[in-house]
Amino acid sequence: MLSKKIIFLALITLSLYAEDAIIQTPSGGWNYAGLTDKSERVNVSYPTPPIERGNQKYRTMIKGAIKSTKERKPLLIVNGTPMSLNTDENGNYSRFYAFGAGSNSIEVSAQHGKKVQFYEANPNKAAAKLRIVCTWDSPETEIDMHIITPDGQHSFYGNPPLREGGGLDGDSVDGPGPEMFTSITPMRGAYHVYINYWGNYSASEGYNFDSTKLEKPIVTAQVTLIFYENTVNEKRETFTIPLRKIGDITLVKSFVF
């Protein structure tokens, strides 16, 4: 009788743990962007950046909740790329990602995490040949990513899309990123990746640009370059950059595609 009670309690505990991290969308299985995930609806986190994203608005919402983050800070892992995940006071989170066609995976690594795998069945979705992801470890910090393309275009929060398509997918203004640059048809030539420690945000004071009032003396940013994502030819490089002073602009990487 005692062993049955122990097993029953263990099953209840496991069921509670399974609900600790919730991924509401996208769901596992087969998805069709624009039909099952309503990705044509533009919905950004507060505060809303006054930016017309043009061809960058067709993204998929990653949305859910985390009930407990006492043991460690949660991470969002998309197709193998880890990113810091910020939640509101109720544990809710929402992030965008420009998924390509084929198999994709989403993992929320919290106290008791959860993983979802799905197949993007929209034939109009093309895989990213070049993706650059920037995230950081300080929720109150705002970091901007700047990409200079081979033909001299400058993709950043004020000019997200490139003329030929692709560009900056999201300007994260409410937590530790991610900011993402995506191109399905990157032009050949030299790219330059910069990050700018733009400022810090306080709910009571708004944005401040005083380095003497930093909550963290050093903010750590992580930038990942992903080539041919989700293919047999995938390659990636990750850089960890310490940021100490508001206003600093750091060259992360120059590379030739």
C-alpha positions as CSV (number, residue, x, y, z in Angstrom):
1,M,0.0,0.0,0.0
2,L,2.8,2.4,0.9
3,S,4.6,1.8,-2.4
4,K,1.4,2.6,-4.3
5,K,1.1,5.9,-2.4
6,I,4.7,6.8,-3.2
7,I,4.1,6.0,-6.9
8,F,0.9,8.1,-6.9
9,L,2.7,11.0,-5.3
10,A,5.5,10.7,-7.7
11,L,3.2,10.9,-10.7
12,I,1.5,14.0,-9.3
13,T,4.9,15.6,-8.7
14,L,5.9,14.8,-12.3
15,S,2.7,16.2,-13.7
16,L,3.2,19.4,-11.8
17,Y,6.8,19.7,-13.0
18,A,5.7,19.2,-16.6
19,E,3.5,22.3,-16.3
20,D,6.3,24.4,-14.9
21,A,7.3,25.6,-18.4
22,I,4.5,26.2,-20.8
23,I,4.9,26.7,-24.6
24,Q,1.5,27.9,-26.0
25,T,2.7,28.7,-29.5
26,P,3.9,27.4,-31.8
27,S,2.5,23.9,-31.1
28,G,4.2,20.6,-31.8
29,G,3.5,18.7,-35.0
30,W,2.6,20.3,-38.3
31,N,2.4,24.1,-38.6
32,Y,1.6,26.3,-41.5
33,A,2.7,29.9,-41.0
34,G,0.0,32.5,-41.5
35,L,-2.7,29.9,-41.1
36,T,-2.1,28.1,-37.8
37,D,0.0,30.8,-36.0
38,K,-1.5,34.0,-37.3
39,S,2.0,35.3,-38.0
40,E,0.6,38.0,-40.3
41,R,-0.6,39.9,-37.2
42,V,2.0,42.3,-35.9
43,N,2.2,42.1,-32.1
44,V,5.2,43.4,-30.3
45,S,6.1,43.6,-26.6
46,Y,5.7,46.8,-24.7
47,P,7.0,49.5,-25.2
48,T,6.2,49.3,-28.9
49,P,9.0,50.6,-31.2
50,P,7.6,53.1,-33.8
51,I,9.1,51.2,-36.6
52,E,7.5,49.9,-39.9
53,R,9.2,46.6,-40.3
54,G,8.1,46.1,-43.9
55,N,9.0,42.6,-45.1
56,Q,10.2,41.7,-41.6
57,K,6.7,41.6,-40.0
58,Y,6.0,38.0,-41.0
59,R,7.4,36.2,-38.0
60,T,6.1,33.5,-35.7
61,M,5.3,34.2,-32.1
62,I,6.9,32.1,-29.4
63,K,4.6,32.5,-26.5
64,G,4.1,30.8,-23.1
65,A,4.6,31.1,-19.4
66,I,7.0,29.9,-16.7
67,K,5.6,29.3,-13.2
68,S,8.9,29.0,-11.3
69,T,12.3,30.5,-12.0
70,K,13.8,30.2,-8.5
71,E,16.6,27.8,-9.3
72,R,18.0,29.5,-12.4
73,K,17.3,32.1,-15.0
74,P,15.2,30.7,-17.9
75,L,16.6,30.2,-21.4
76,L,14.9,30.0,-24.7
77,I,16.7,27.6,-27.1
78,V,15.6,27.8,-30.7
79,N,17.1,25.3,-33.2
80,G,20.0,24.9,-30.8
81,T,20.7,28.6,-30.2
82,P,20.3,29.6,-26.4
83,M,18.9,33.0,-25.6
84,S,18.1,34.6,-22.3
85,L,14.4,34.7,-21.7
86,N,12.7,37.6,-19.8
87,T,9.2,37.2,-18.3
88,D,6.7,39.7,-16.9
89,E,5.6,39.7,-13.2
90,N,3.2,36.8,-14.0
91,G,5.8,34.7,-15.6
92,N,4.5,35.2,-19.2
93,Y,6.9,35.6,-22.1
94,S,6.6,36.3,-25.8
95,R,9.3,36.4,-28.5
96,F,9.4,36.3,-32.3
97,Y,11.4,34.1,-34.5
98,A,11.6,33.9,-38.3
99,F,11.4,30.1,-38.7
100,G,12.3,28.5,-42.0
101,A,10.5,25.6,-43.6
102,G,11.2,22.1,-42.4
103,S,11.9,20.8,-38.9
104,N,12.3,23.3,-36.0
105,S,12.6,23.0,-32.3
106,I,11.9,25.2,-29.3
107,E,13.0,24.5,-25.8
108,V,12.4,26.5,-22.6
109,S,15.0,25.7,-20.1
110,A,13.7,26.6,-16.6
111,Q,13.4,24.8,-13.3
112,H,11.5,22.1,-15.2
113,G,11.8,22.8,-18.9
114,K,9.8,21.8,-21.9
115,K,10.6,21.1,-25.5
116,V,8.5,21.4,-28.7
117,Q,9.4,20.2,-32.1
118,F,7.4,21.1,-35.2
119,Y,7.5,21.0,-38.9
120,E,6.9,24.2,-40.8
121,A,4.8,23.2,-43.8
122,N,4.4,26.5,-45.5
123,P,6.2,26.1,-48.8
124,N,6.7,29.9,-49.0
125,K,9.0,29.8,-46.0
126,A,12.6,29.6,-47.0
127,A,15.4,28.6,-44.7
128,A,17.8,31.3,-43.5
129,K,21.2,31.0,-45.1
130,L,22.5,33.7,-42.7
131,R,21.2,34.4,-39.3
132,I,22.9,36.5,-36.5
133,V,21.4,36.4,-33.0
134,C,22.3,38.8,-30.2
135,T,21.2,38.2,-26.6
136,W,22.5,39.5,-23.2
137,D,22.2,38.7,-19.5
138,S,20.7,41.9,-18.0
139,P,16.9,42.5,-18.3
140,E,17.2,46.3,-17.7
141,T,19.8,46.7,-20.4
142,E,19.1,47.7,-24.0
143,I,21.6,46.6,-26.6
144,D,21.3,47.3,-30.3
145,M,22.8,45.2,-33.1
146,H,24.1,46.8,-36.3
147,I,24.9,45.0,-39.5
148,I,26.8,46.4,-42.4
149,T,26.2,44.5,-45.6
150,P,28.7,44.1,-48.6
151,D,26.9,46.8,-50.6
152,G,27.1,49.3,-47.7
153,Q,23.5,49.0,-46.3
154,H,23.1,49.5,-42.6
155,S,20.5,47.3,-40.9
156,F,19.6,48.5,-37.4
157,Y,16.5,49.4,-35.3
158,G,15.9,52.5,-37.4
159,N,16.3,50.7,-40.7
160,P,15.4,47.0,-40.2
161,P,14.7,45.7,-43.7
162,L,17.2,45.4,-46.5
163,R,16.3,46.4,-50.1
164,E,16.6,42.9,-51.3
165,G,14.7,41.4,-48.4
166,G,15.7,40.1,-45.0
167,G,17.3,42.3,-42.4
168,L,16.8,42.9,-38.7
169,D,13.9,40.8,-37.4
170,G,13.3,42.4,-34.1
171,D,14.4,45.4,-32.0
172,S,14.3,44.0,-28.5
173,V,13.4,46.8,-26.1
174,D,11.9,45.0,-23.1
175,G,14.5,42.6,-21.9
176,P,17.7,40.6,-22.8
177,G,17.0,40.1,-26.4
178,P,17.1,38.4,-28.8
179,E,17.8,40.7,-31.7
180,M,18.1,38.8,-34.9
181,F,19.3,39.5,-38.4
182,T,18.1,37.1,-41.0
183,S,18.7,36.7,-44.8
184,I,17.6,33.8,-47.0
185,T,19.5,35.3,-50.0
186,P,22.6,36.9,-48.5
187,M,24.8,38.7,-51.0
188,R,28.4,37.7,-51.4
189,G,31.0,39.8,-49.8
190,A,32.1,41.2,-46.4
191,Y,29.7,41.7,-43.5
192,H,30.5,43.6,-40.3
193,V,28.6,42.9,-37.0
194,Y,28.5,45.6,-34.3
195,I,26.7,45.9,-31.0
196,N,25.9,49.1,-29.2
197,Y,25.4,49.4,-25.4
198,W,22.5,51.8,-25.8
199,G,21.2,52.3,-22.2
200,N,19.3,50.9,-19.3
201,Y,15.6,51.0,-18.5
202,S,14.0,51.5,-15.1
203,A,10.2,51.2,-14.6
204,S,10.3,54.3,-12.3
205,E,12.8,56.5,-14.3
206,G,12.5,55.3,-17.9
207,Y,15.7,55.0,-19.9
208,N,18.9,56.3,-18.4
209,F,22.3,56.7,-20.0
210,D,24.4,57.2,-16.8
211,S,27.1,54.5,-16.5
212,T,27.5,55.3,-12.8
213,K,24.0,54.0,-12.1
214,L,24.4,50.6,-13.6
215,E,22.7,47.7,-11.8
216,K,25.3,45.4,-13.3
217,P,28.9,46.8,-13.7
218,I,29.5,44.4,-16.6
219,V,26.8,43.2,-19.0
220,T,27.6,40.1,-21.0
221,A,26.3,39.9,-24.5
222,Q,26.4,36.8,-26.7
223,V,26.3,36.9,-30.5
224,T,25.9,33.8,-32.6
225,L,26.5,33.6,-36.3
226,I,24.5,30.8,-38.0
227,F,25.2,29.8,-41.6
228,Y,22.7,27.6,-43.5
229,E,20.5,27.0,-40.4
230,N,18.8,23.5,-40.1
231,T,20.7,22.0,-43.0
232,V,23.5,19.5,-43.2
233,N,25.8,22.4,-44.1
234,E,25.0,24.3,-40.9
235,K,27.9,26.1,-39.2
236,R,27.9,28.5,-36.3
237,E,30.2,30.7,-34.3
238,T,29.5,32.2,-30.9
239,F,31.1,35.3,-29.3
240,T,30.9,36.4,-25.7
241,I,31.4,40.2,-25.3
242,P,31.7,42.0,-21.9
243,L,30.1,45.5,-22.0
244,R,31.1,48.0,-19.3
245,K,30.1,51.5,-20.5
246,I,26.9,52.8,-22.0
247,G,27.5,54.2,-25.4
248,D,30.2,51.7,-26.3
249,I,30.1,50.3,-29.9
250,T,31.9,47.0,-30.3
251,L,32.9,45.3,-33.5
252,V,32.0,41.6,-32.9
253,K,33.0,40.1,-36.2
254,S,33.9,40.9,-39.8
255,F,33.4,37.9,-42.1
256,V,33.0,37.1,-45.8
257,F,30.0,35.2,-46.9
